[in-house]
Amino acid sequence: MLRLVLDQHAGGELYERLSASDRLDVESVRDVEGGGSRADDTDVWRHAVENSRVVLTNDRHFVDGSANPSDETHPGVIRYTEYDWTAVTKAIESIERATTTEEMAENRVEFRVPTGWTD
């Protein structure tokens, strides 16, 4: 099972679609203690690491190093680039079949999910 935390940019319909899957454990950034929907990127990163979750975001800060608290941790990141929720959901389900939350963190995996990636 892939365990995800959705950044503030990923919510609403995407959250609903992913939460409906029995192969995904999904929580929103709103669940990050003290952060609410405006949680700092570094806080989201730490929350993901501490709770064994992969960050799902469209925020480049999670892949350019800006969100990294510089403590040698990595949660694994899935970054989508377009708001096609059907395509993003399909890509995440493919990722879930190929890897685990633990493997993504251990190997510092960062997936970029462009529309059409799984077509």
SVG drawing of the C-alpha trace seen along z (x, -y; Angstrom):
<svg xmlns="http://www.w3.org/2000/svg" viewBox="-14 -29 36 33">
<polyline fill="none" stroke="black" stroke-width="0.4" points="0.0,0.0 1.3,-3.4 0.9,-6.0 0.5,-9.6 0.3,-13.0 -1.2,-15.5 0.4,-19.0 -1.9,-22.1 -2.0,-22.2 -3.4,-18.6 -6.8,-18.4 -10.5,-18.4 -11.4,-16.1 -7.9,-14.5 -8.1,-13.7 -11.6,-12.2 -10.4,-10.0 -7.3,-8.7 -9.1,-8.2 -11.6,-5.9 -8.8,-3.4 -8.3,-0.5 -4.6,-0.4 -3.8,-3.9 -3.6,-5.4 -4.2,-9.1 -4.1,-12.1 -4.2,-15.8 -1.7,-18.5 -4.6,-19.7 -3.8,-16.7 -0.2,-18.0 -0.2,-19.0 -0.4,-22.8 -0.1,-23.4 -3.6,-23.3 -3.9,-24.0 -1.0,-26.5 1.6,-24.2 5.2,-25.1 6.8,-22.9 9.5,-21.9 6.9,-20.9 5.1,-18.8 8.4,-17.1 9.1,-16.3 5.6,-15.1 5.9,-12.8 9.3,-11.4 8.1,-10.9 4.8,-9.2 6.2,-7.1 4.4,-9.0 5.2,-10.0 4.5,-13.7 2.1,-14.2 2.4,-17.8 2.7,-20.0 5.1,-22.2 8.6,-22.2 10.1,-23.0 9.8,-19.3 12.1,-18.3 14.5,-21.3 15.7,-20.9 13.9,-24.0 11.5,-22.0 14.3,-19.6 15.1,-20.4 18.8,-19.4 18.7,-16.6 19.5,-13.8 15.9,-12.6 13.7,-12.0 10.0,-10.9 9.8,-10.1 7.9,-12.6 5.4,-12.3 5.0,-15.6 2.3,-16.1 2.5,-18.8 -1.1,-19.2 -4.5,-19.1 -5.9,-16.1 -7.1,-14.1 -7.9,-11.0 -4.3,-10.8 -2.8,-11.6 -4.8,-9.0 -4.0,-6.4 -0.3,-7.2 -0.3,-6.9 -2.0,-3.6 0.7,-2.4 3.4,-3.7 1.7,-1.8 1.9,1.4 5.7,0.8 7.0,-0.3 6.3,-0.9 6.4,-3.9 9.5,-2.6 11.4,-2.0 10.6,-5.5 12.0,-7.0 15.0,-4.7 16.0,-5.3 15.0,-9.0 12.6,-8.4 11.0,-11.4 8.4,-10.7 7.2,-13.4 3.8,-12.6 3.0,-14.5 -0.4,-14.0 -0.2,-11.0 2.5,-9.3 0.6,-6.0 -1.3,-6.1"/>
</svg>
